[in-house]
Amino acid sequence: MAEKLDLVCGPADPLPEATKSFRLIERLGSGGQADVYKAVRRTGGISSAPVTVKVFRPHNDRPLEAQFRSWDKGDAVHMDLDSRGITGICRRIDAFYGPPPHRPDASPGPNLVPYQVLEYLPGRDLKQLIRERPTQRINAVPVLRTIAGVLDSMHRPRSPEIHPTLHMDIKPSNVIIMPSGEARVIDFTGSRYSLPTHMTTISYTPQSAGPEALAGRVGPSYDVHGFGAVAYYLVTGSKPRVESDGNSPVGMSLHRDPVLDANPRLRDHLLAPLADSPRDRPPTSHLDHWITELAKLMRDANTPDLGVDWGNSAPASTTKLPNPARHEEPATKPDLNTGTTEQPRTRRLGTGQEAQEPPTAAPAAPSRPVVTGTATITATASVPTAAPPGNRYGRGVAVPTQPRREPDTAETVMPVDVEPQSGGPRRPWTGPGGKLSSLSGGSEFTVVGVLFAFVCWGVWVIDNIRSSVVAHILYFVVVLVVAAAVFAIARLVGTLVLVRLLRRNRRTARLSHLAAAAFLVITGIGFLSNVSFINNAINWLSNMA
């Protein structure tokens, strides 16, 4: 049951009544670094409609100034997103510093703490809805499209004046479903601008987050992994990652689900956003199509009924959830569990887990990041911007030192089989009909081939300078057109052999690029074989031998 109370709080302000301008009437939940309340704002004896007030709790494990900077970064990103009018997120109303909450007849304390005032969301998170199995259905496609739309707006702003941002903690308990069925993404405390100077902490939930966080390098594909964790939960009712047996290089292994093993096509598609390597995940811009394909596979698959519908035509507003007033616990109670401590003791509202720097984390040296069960990696601000080689999808922001993984004792993980899945290796994202979502894999071969052919062609042109230059240029254009045809034929053969006959998807276009490059190299050698001074040099060397 929600805890009823009567506390007041407010900003440090010249007005004497300011520190009592918010009346906290119900505790909604607590996280590792914040308490969340249902509240109203009072002015002139009039109370506002309900709002959510988040009160941050400083801890002694980190310098206070560093904690305030961390909270300020997340608040700045949230304010930026809200001011841009991004739909599908919990609205930020205000933020201020003030004394800790106190009784109306007590004097406020001398120390100031950060506050956030957020939109009041009368809904429940996906984790609770799947666990409680309500009689009304969840329409999964509009929910996933809402999350994908939020991430696309964050990762790919439409103006060059707007800097890309990362949510950093997408997971089922950070997605609220309103009574109307509308989805909202919450908990932007760990959100950051995608800048090395801003990315000094990485929010990390082991069961949902991408393993690249352990190496201190995240990018848009990190949020894609969280999106995949939400989709995985909607399909299986389980979290995608579990503690490994110690042999996994990424720390957490993918959960092996027998339902997915019985549906290999569904398994391969569902696991694409959860690939260990960020470059094997679909880019944010492809998530909408990925959702459409997932819905088709779910409608054809034989999976247990989790109270989730996969029809892709009904809007989110048609999904009606039970009346919150009919439940023993208020529907507005938030689930503010931190990192892996997602226990069924609270409900989420307007904000999510706030446990970037939990009270149980061991103090970390300034230059050494720490990964704890409740999920943060901290690092110095001087970090390089280089992305992992070959990373097509997630261009990460690097944290310079190797994080240390603390034992996770906050949540009991049931033993599962973490052996490699049968049916071949996990495949990366592919588009309609098995076509690769990007043709860039292996493009370096074609680039080298074009450069080699161009240099050889240039030598041939110099040797035949008296001929028509226009004819020489047209000759090289024809060579490029033929090389493109070789590439297209190789792709077609790959489609017929790999996709149609062997039922396997292609990781890259490497072989097709290699075929085009081979043609260009052979053509370049042909150019050189018709250069007179090269032929004379070869003949002279032959005579000398």
C-alpha positions as CSV (number, residue, x, y, z in Angstrom):
1,M,0.0,0.0,0.0
2,A,1.1,3.5,-0.7
3,E,2.4,5.5,2.3
4,K,0.2,8.5,3.1
5,L,2.0,11.4,4.7
6,D,2.0,15.2,5.1
7,L,5.3,16.8,4.3
8,V,6.2,20.1,2.6
9,C,9.1,21.2,0.5
10,G,10.0,23.9,-2.0
11,P,12.7,26.0,-3.5
12,A,15.1,28.2,-1.5
13,D,13.5,31.5,-2.4
14,P,13.2,35.0,-1.0
15,L,9.5,34.4,-0.3
16,P,9.2,32.9,3.2
17,E,6.5,30.5,2.1
18,A,8.5,29.1,-0.8
19,T,10.0,26.3,1.1
20,K,6.5,25.0,1.8
21,S,5.0,25.5,-1.6
22,F,4.8,21.8,-2.4
23,R,2.7,19.5,-0.2
24,L,3.8,15.8,-0.4
25,I,0.7,13.7,0.2
26,E,1.9,10.2,-0.8
27,R,5.2,8.3,-1.1
28,L,5.2,6.6,-4.4
29,G,8.5,4.8,-4.2
30,S,12.2,5.0,-3.5
31,G,15.3,4.4,-5.6
32,G,19.0,4.3,-4.9
33,Q,19.4,8.0,-5.0
34,A,15.9,9.5,-5.0
35,D,12.5,9.4,-3.3
36,V,9.4,10.0,-5.3
37,Y,6.2,11.6,-4.1
38,K,2.7,12.4,-5.3
39,A,2.3,16.1,-4.5
40,V,0.4,19.3,-5.2
41,R,1.7,22.8,-5.4
42,R,0.0,25.3,-3.1
43,T,-0.2,29.1,-3.7
44,G,-2.6,31.5,-2.1
45,G,-4.4,28.6,-0.5
46,I,-5.2,26.9,-3.8
47,S,-3.8,23.4,-4.6
48,S,-2.7,22.4,-8.1
49,A,-3.5,19.2,-9.9
50,P,-1.3,16.3,-8.8
51,V,2.4,16.3,-9.8
52,T,5.3,14.0,-9.2
53,V,8.1,15.4,-7.0
54,K,11.4,13.6,-7.1
55,V,13.8,14.3,-4.2
56,F,17.4,13.3,-4.7
57,R,19.4,11.9,-1.8
58,P,23.1,12.7,-1.8
59,H,25.4,9.9,-0.5
60,N,28.8,9.8,1.0
61,D,30.3,7.5,-1.7
62,R,31.1,10.3,-4.1
63,P,31.9,14.0,-3.7
64,L,28.7,16.0,-3.3
65,E,29.7,18.3,-6.2
66,A,30.1,15.4,-8.5
67,Q,26.7,14.1,-7.6
68,F,25.1,17.5,-8.2
69,R,26.8,17.7,-11.6
70,S,25.5,14.2,-12.6
71,W,21.9,15.1,-11.6
72,D,22.2,18.4,-13.5
73,K,23.3,16.7,-16.7
74,G,20.3,14.4,-16.7
75,D,18.0,17.2,-15.9
76,A,19.4,19.3,-18.7
77,V,18.8,16.6,-21.2
78,H,15.3,16.0,-20.0
79,M,14.5,19.7,-20.2
80,D,15.9,19.9,-23.7
81,L,13.8,16.9,-24.8
82,D,10.7,18.4,-23.3
83,S,11.3,21.9,-24.8
84,R,11.5,20.2,-28.2
85,G,8.1,18.8,-27.8
86,I,9.1,15.1,-28.1
87,T,6.1,12.9,-27.7
88,G,6.0,9.7,-25.7
89,I,8.1,10.9,-22.7
90,C,7.2,12.0,-19.2
91,R,7.1,15.7,-19.1
92,R,9.5,17.7,-16.9
93,I,7.8,20.6,-15.2
94,D,10.5,22.2,-13.0
95,A,13.7,21.7,-11.1
96,F,15.1,23.5,-8.1
97,Y,17.2,23.2,-5.0
98,G,15.6,23.3,-1.6
99,P,15.7,22.0,2.0
100,P,14.8,18.3,2.5
101,P,11.1,17.6,3.0
102,H,9.8,18.4,6.5
103,R,6.6,18.6,8.4
104,P,4.6,21.8,8.0
105,D,5.2,22.9,11.6
106,A,8.9,22.2,11.5
107,S,11.7,24.4,10.4
108,P,13.4,23.5,7.1
109,G,16.9,22.0,7.3
110,P,20.0,24.0,6.4
111,N,21.3,21.8,3.6
112,L,19.8,22.0,0.1
113,V,19.1,19.0,-2.1
114,P,18.0,18.8,-5.8
115,Y,14.3,18.4,-6.7
116,Q,12.6,17.6,-10.0
117,V,8.9,18.2,-10.6
118,L,7.5,15.9,-13.2
119,E,4.2,15.1,-14.9
120,Y,1.9,12.8,-12.9
121,L,1.4,9.6,-14.9
122,P,-1.6,7.4,-13.6
123,G,-0.3,4.2,-15.2
124,R,1.8,1.2,-14.5
125,D,5.1,0.0,-16.1
126,L,5.4,-2.9,-18.6
127,K,7.2,-5.1,-16.0
128,Q,4.2,-4.9,-13.7
129,L,1.6,-5.4,-16.4
130,I,3.3,-8.5,-17.8
131,R,3.8,-9.9,-14.3
132,E,0.2,-9.2,-13.1
133,R,-1.5,-10.4,-16.3
134,P,-4.4,-7.9,-16.4
135,T,-7.6,-8.9,-18.1
136,Q,-7.2,-6.1,-20.6
137,R,-4.7,-6.6,-23.4
138,I,-1.4,-4.7,-24.1
139,N,-1.1,-3.6,-27.7
140,A,2.6,-4.2,-28.2
141,V,3.2,-2.6,-31.6
142,P,2.1,1.0,-30.6
143,V,4.1,0.6,-27.4
144,L,7.3,-0.4,-29.3
145,R,6.7,2.3,-31.9
146,T,6.5,4.9,-29.2
147,I,9.8,3.9,-27.7
148,A,11.4,3.7,-31.1
149,G,10.1,7.2,-31.9
150,V,11.5,8.6,-28.7
151,L,14.9,7.1,-29.4
152,D,14.9,8.3,-33.0
153,S,14.2,11.9,-31.8
154,M,17.0,11.6,-29.3
155,H,19.6,10.0,-31.6
156,R,18.8,11.8,-34.8
157,P,17.6,15.4,-34.1
158,R,16.3,17.1,-37.2
159,S,18.4,20.2,-36.8
160,P,22.2,20.6,-36.8
161,E,21.8,23.0,-33.8
162,I,20.5,20.2,-31.6
163,H,23.0,17.7,-30.2
164,P,22.1,14.0,-30.1
165,T,21.3,12.5,-26.8
166,L,21.2,9.0,-25.2
167,H,18.6,7.7,-22.8
168,M,21.0,5.2,-21.3
169,D,18.5,3.1,-19.4
170,I,15.7,1.8,-21.6
171,K,14.1,-1.2,-20.0
172,P,10.5,-2.6,-19.3
173,S,10.2,-0.8,-15.9
174,N,11.0,2.5,-17.6
175,V,8.0,2.3,-19.9
176,I,4.7,3.4,-18.4
177,I,1.4,2.3,-20.0
178,M,-1.3,4.9,-19.3
179,P,-5.0,3.8,-18.7
180,S,-5.7,4.7,-22.3
181,G,-3.0,2.3,-23.5
182,E,-0.6,5.2,-24.4
183,A,3.1,4.5,-23.7
184,R,5.5,6.9,-22.0
185,V,9.2,6.6,-21.6
186,I,10.4,7.7,-18.2
187,D,13.6,8.1,-16.1
188,F,16.0,10.5,-17.9
189,T,18.2,10.9,-14.8
190,G,21.0,8.9,-16.5
191,S,20.5,10.6,-19.9
192,R,23.4,12.3,-21.5
193,Y,24.4,14.4,-24.5
194,S,26.5,12.2,-26.8
195,L,29.7,14.1,-26.0
196,P,32.8,12.8,-24.2
197,T,32.8,15.7,-21.8
198,H,29.2,14.9,-20.8
199,M,29.5,11.1,-20.7
200,T,31.3,10.8,-17.4
201,T,28.8,8.3,-16.0
202,I,27.1,5.3,-17.8
203,S,23.8,4.1,-16.4
204,Y,24.0,0.3,-16.5
205,T,21.3,-2.3,-15.7
206,P,23.0,-5.7,-16.2
207,Q,19.8,-7.6,-17.2
208,S,18.8,-5.1,-19.9
209,A,21.9,-3.1,-20.9
210,G,24.4,-3.7,-23.6
211,P,27.6,-5.3,-22.5
212,E,29.7,-2.6,-24.1
213,A,29.1,-0.5,-21.0
214,L,31.6,-2.8,-19.2
215,A,34.2,-1.5,-21.6
216,G,33.1,2.1,-21.0
217,R,32.0,2.8,-24.6
218,V,28.3,3.5,-25.5
219,G,26.4,5.0,-28.4
220,P,23.0,4.9,-29.9
221,S,23.2,1.2,-30.2
222,Y,23.3,1.1,-26.4
223,D,19.7,2.4,-26.3
224,V,18.8,0.0,-29.2
225,H,19.9,-2.9,-26.8
226,G,17.6,-1.5,-24.2
227,F,14.8,-1.3,-26.8
228,G,15.5,-5.0,-27.6
229,A,15.2,-5.8,-23.9
230,V,11.7,-4.3,-23.8
231,A,10.7,-6.3,-26.9
232,Y,12.2,-9.5,-25.4
233,Y,10.2,-9.0,-22.2
234,L,6.9,-8.5,-24.2
235,V,7.6,-11.7,-26.1
236,T,8.9,-14.0,-23.3
237,G,8.1,-12.3,-20.0
238,S,11.8,-12.6,-19.1
239,K,14.8,-10.3,-19.0
240,P,17.2,-10.9,-21.9
241,R,20.4,-11.3,-19.9
242,V,21.5,-13.4,-16.9
243,E,24.7,-13.9,-15.0
244,S,27.1,-15.9,-17.1
245,D,29.1,-18.8,-15.9
246,G,32.3,-16.8,-15.9
247,N,33.4,-17.7,-19.4
248,S,31.5,-15.0,-21.2
249,P,33.7,-12.0,-22.3
250,V,30.7,-9.7,-21.9
251,G,29.8,-10.5,-18.3
252,M,26.1,-11.2,-18.9
253,S,24.9,-14.0,-21.2
254,L,21.7,-14.0,-23.2
255,H,18.9,-15.9,-21.6
256,R,18.0,-19.0,-23.4
257,D,14.2,-19.3,-23.8
258,P,12.7,-22.6,-24.9
259,V,9.8,-20.9,-26.6
260,L,12.3,-19.0,-28.8
261,D,14.3,-22.2,-29.5
262,A,11.1,-23.7,-30.9
263,N,10.7,-20.7,-33.2
264,P,14.2,-20.1,-34.8
265,R,13.1,-17.3,-37.1
266,L,11.5,-15.4,-34.3
267,R,14.5,-16.0,-32.1
268,D,17.0,-14.7,-34.7
269,H,14.9,-11.6,-35.3
270,L,14.3,-10.9,-31.6
271,L,17.9,-11.3,-30.7
272,A,19.2,-8.9,-33.4
273,P,18.9,-5.7,-31.2
274,L,20.5,-7.7,-28.3
275,A,23.7,-8.7,-30.1
276,D,26.8,-8.5,-28.0
277,S,28.5,-6.4,-30.6
278,P,26.9,-2.9,-31.1
279,R,27.6,-3.0,-34.9
280,D,25.5,-6.1,-35.3
281,R,22.3,-4.4,-34.0
282,P,19.9,-2.6,-36.2
283,P,20.3,1.2,-36.3
284,T,17.7,3.4,-34.7
285,S,16.3,4.4,-38.0
286,H,15.4,0.8,-38.8
287,L,13.5,0.0,-35.6
288,D,10.1,0.8,-37.1
289,H,10.5,-1.8,-39.8
290,W,12.0,-4.3,-37.3
291,I,8.8,-3.9,-35.2
292,T,6.6,-4.6,-38.2
293,E,8.6,-7.8,-38.9
294,L,8.4,-8.8,-35.2
295,A,4.6,-8.4,-35.2
296,K,4.3,-10.7,-38.3
297,L,6.5,-13.3,-36.7
298,M,4.6,-13.2,-33.4
299,R,1.3,-13.6,-35.2
300,D,2.6,-16.8,-36.9
301,A,4.5,-18.2,-33.9
302,N,3.2,-20.5,-31.2
303,T,4.0,-18.6,-28.0
304,P,2.4,-18.5,-24.5
305,D,-0.2,-15.8,-24.0
306,L,1.2,-13.1,-21.8
307,G,-1.7,-10.7,-22.2
308,V,0.0,-9.0,-25.2
309,D,-1.5,-8.4,-28.6
310,W,0.6,-8.1,-31.7
311,G,-1.8,-6.7,-34.2
312,N,-0.2,-3.7,-36.0
313,S,-3.2,-1.8,-37.0
314,A,-4.8,-0.7,-33.8
315,P,-3.6,2.6,-32.3
316,A,-2.2,2.7,-28.8
317,S,-5.2,4.5,-27.5
318,T,-7.5,1.5,-28.1
319,T,-5.7,-0.6,-25.4
320,K,-7.6,-0.1,-22.2
321,L,-6.1,-1.1,-18.9
322,P,-8.0,-1.9,-15.7
323,N,-9.3,1.0,-13.7
324,P,-6.5,1.8,-11.2
325,A,-9.1,2.3,-8.4
326,R,-10.1,-1.3,-8.5
327,H,-6.7,-2.6,-7.4
328,E,-5.5,-2.9,-3.9
329,E,-2.4,-0.8,-4.7
330,P,-2.8,2.6,-6.4
331,A,-2.1,2.5,-10.1
332,T,0.1,5.5,-9.7
333,K,2.6,3.9,-7.4
334,P,6.0,3.9,-9.3
335,D,8.6,1.1,-9.5
336,L,11.8,2.9,-8.6
337,N,14.0,-0.1,-8.3
338,T,17.6,0.6,-9.1
339,G,19.6,-1.3,-11.7
340,T,18.8,-4.9,-11.0
341,T,16.7,-4.4,-7.9
342,E,13.4,-4.4,-9.8
343,Q,11.4,-6.0,-7.0
344,P,7.6,-6.0,-7.1
345,R,7.2,-3.7,-4.2
346,T,6.5,-0.4,-5.9
347,R,5.0,1.1,-9.1
348,R,6.5,3.6,-11.4
349,L,5.1,7.1,-12.0
350,G,6.7,9.9,-14.0
351,T,10.2,8.7,-13.3
352,G,12.2,5.5,-13.1
353,Q,15.2,4.1,-11.4
354,E,17.4,6.8,-10.2
355,A,20.3,4.7,-9.1
356,Q,23.3,5.8,-11.0
357,E,25.4,6.2,-7.9
358,P,23.8,3.9,-5.3
359,P,24.6,4.1,-1.6
360,T,26.0,0.6,-1.6
361,A,28.6,1.3,-4.3
362,A,32.2,1.2,-3.2
363,P,34.1,4.5,-3.5
364,A,35.9,4.8,-6.8
365,A,39.1,6.6,-7.6
366,P,38.6,9.6,-9.9
367,S,40.1,7.9,-12.9
368,R,38.6,4.4,-12.3
369,P,35.0,3.7,-13.3
370,V,32.9,1.4,-11.1
371,V,30.1,-0.9,-12.3
372,T,27.8,-2.0,-9.4
373,G,24.7,-4.0,-9.2
374,T,22.7,-0.8,-9.3
375,A,24.6,0.4,-12.2
376,T,27.0,3.1,-12.8
377,I,30.3,3.5,-14.4
378,T,32.1,6.7,-13.5
379,A,35.1,8.1,-15.3
380,T,37.2,11.2,-15.8
381,A,36.0,13.9,-18.2
382,S,39.0,13.7,-20.4
383,V,37.9,10.9,-22.7
384,P,38.7,10.2,-26.4
385,T,36.0,10.3,-29.0
386,A,37.2,7.4,-31.2
387,A,34.6,4.8,-32.0
388,P,35.3,1.0,-32.2
389,P,36.7,0.0,-35.6
390,G,34.1,-1.3,-38.0
391,N,31.2,-0.1,-35.8
392,R,28.5,0.8,-38.4
393,Y,25.6,1.4,-36.1
394,G,26.7,2.6,-32.7
395,R,29.4,5.3,-32.7
396,G,30.4,5.1,-29.0
397,V,31.6,7.6,-26.6
398,A,34.6,6.2,-24.9
399,V,35.4,6.1,-21.2
400,P,39.2,5.6,-20.9
401,T,39.6,3.0,-18.2
402,Q,38.3,-0.6,-17.7
403,P,35.4,-0.7,-15.3
404,R,35.3,-3.0,-12.3
405,R,32.3,-5.2,-11.9
406,E,31.0,-5.4,-8.3
407,P,28.9,-8.5,-7.3
408,D,25.2,-8.1,-7.8
409,T,23.4,-9.2,-4.7
410,A,20.3,-7.2,-5.0
411,E,18.4,-9.6,-7.2
412,T,18.1,-13.4,-7.3
413,V,18.7,-14.8,-10.7
414,M,17.1,-18.2,-11.4
415,P,19.6,-20.7,-12.8
416,V,19.3,-21.0,-16.6
417,D,21.1,-22.7,-19.4
418,V,23.5,-20.3,-20.9
419,E,25.2,-22.6,-23.4
420,P,25.3,-21.3,-27.0
421,Q,22.0,-21.6,-28.7
422,S,21.5,-24.3,-31.3
423,G,20.7,-23.5,-34.9
424,G,23.9,-21.6,-35.8
425,P,25.2,-18.3,-34.6
426,R,23.0,-15.3,-33.8
427,R,22.5,-13.3,-36.9
428,P,22.6,-9.5,-37.3
429,W,19.7,-7.3,-38.4
430,T,18.5,-7.9,-41.9
431,G,15.7,-6.1,-43.7
432,P,12.8,-7.3,-45.9
433,G,13.4,-10.6,-47.8
434,G,16.8,-11.1,-46.1
435,K,18.4,-7.9,-47.6
436,L,21.2,-6.5,-45.5
437,S,20.2,-3.2,-43.8
438,S,23.5,-1.6,-44.9
439,L,25.8,-2.3,-47.8
440,S,28.7,-0.7,-46.1
441,G,30.3,-3.8,-44.7
442,G,33.4,-4.5,-46.8
443,S,33.2,-1.3,-48.8
444,E,36.9,-0.7,-48.1
445,F,37.7,-3.4,-50.7
446,T,35.8,-1.5,-53.4
447,V,37.4,1.8,-52.4
448,V,40.9,0.3,-52.7
449,G,40.0,-1.3,-56.1
450,V,38.7,2.0,-57.5
451,L,41.8,3.8,-56.3
452,F,44.1,1.2,-57.9
453,A,42.2,1.2,-61.2
454,F,42.2,5.0,-61.2
455,V,46.0,5.2,-60.7
456,C,46.6,2.6,-63.4
457,W,44.2,4.4,-65.8
458,G,46.0,7.7,-65.1
459,V,49.3,6.1,-66.1
460,W,47.7,4.7,-69.3
461,V,46.2,8.1,-70.2
462,I,49.6,9.8,-69.8
463,D,51.2,7.2,-72.1
464,N,48.4,7.8,-74.7
465,I,48.1,11.6,-74.2
466,R,47.8,12.2,-77.9
467,S,44.5,10.3,-78.0
468,S,41.1,11.8,-77.2
469,V,40.9,12.7,-73.4
470,V,37.1,12.4,-73.6
471,A,37.3,8.9,-74.9
472,H,39.7,8.0,-72.0
473,I,37.3,9.4,-69.5
474,L,34.3,7.5,-71.0
475,Y,36.5,4.4,-70.9
476,F,37.0,4.7,-67.1
477,V,33.3,5.4,-66.6
478,V,32.4,2.2,-68.4
479,V,34.9,0.4,-66.1
480,L,33.1,1.7,-63.0
481,V,29.7,0.8,-64.4
482,V,30.9,-2.8,-65.1
483,A,32.3,-2.9,-61.5
484,A,28.9,-1.9,-60.2
485,A,27.3,-4.6,-62.3
486,V,29.7,-7.2,-60.9
487,F,28.8,-6.1,-57.3
488,A,25.0,-6.4,-58.1
489,I,25.4,-9.8,-59.6
490,A,27.4,-11.0,-56.6
491,R,24.6,-9.7,-54.3
492,L,22.1,-11.5,-56.4
493,V,24.0,-14.8,-56.2
494,G,24.4,-14.3,-52.5
495,T,20.6,-13.8,-52.2
496,L,19.9,-17.0,-54.2
497,V,22.4,-19.2,-52.4
498,L,22.5,-17.9,-48.8
499,V,19.0,-16.6,-48.3
500,R,16.8,-18.6,-50.6
501,L,18.6,-22.0,-50.5
502,L,20.5,-22.1,-47.2
503,R,18.0,-19.9,-45.3
504,R,20.8,-17.8,-43.8
505,N,21.1,-14.1,-43.6
506,R,24.2,-12.2,-44.6
507,R,26.3,-10.4,-42.1
508,T,27.9,-7.9,-44.6
509,A,28.3,-7.2,-48.3
510,R,32.0,-8.1,-48.0
511,L,32.1,-10.8,-50.7
512,S,30.3,-8.6,-53.2
513,H,32.7,-5.8,-52.5
514,L,35.6,-8.2,-52.9
515,A,34.3,-9.4,-56.3
516,A,34.0,-5.8,-57.5
517,A,37.5,-5.0,-56.1
518,A,38.9,-8.0,-57.9
519,F,37.5,-6.8,-61.2
520,L,38.9,-3.3,-60.7
521,V,42.4,-4.7,-59.9
522,I,42.4,-6.9,-63.0
523,T,41.2,-4.0,-65.1
524,G,44.0,-1.8,-63.6
525,I,46.6,-4.4,-64.4
526,G,45.1,-4.4,-68.0
527,F,45.7,-0.7,-68.2
528,L,49.3,-1.1,-67.1
529,S,49.9,-3.9,-69.6
530,N,49.2,-1.4,-72.4
531,V,51.7,1.2,-71.3
532,S,54.7,1.3,-73.6
533,F,57.4,2.4,-71.2
534,I,56.3,-0.3,-68.7
535,N,56.4,-3.0,-71.5
536,N,59.9,-1.7,-72.5
537,A,61.0,-1.9,-68.9
538,I,59.7,-5.5,-68.6
539,N,61.4,-6.5,-71.9
540,W,64.7,-4.9,-70.8
541,L,64.6,-6.8,-67.4
542,S,63.8,-10.0,-69.3
543,N,66.9,-9.6,-71.5
544,M,69.1,-8.8,-68.6
545,A,67.9,-12.0,-66.9
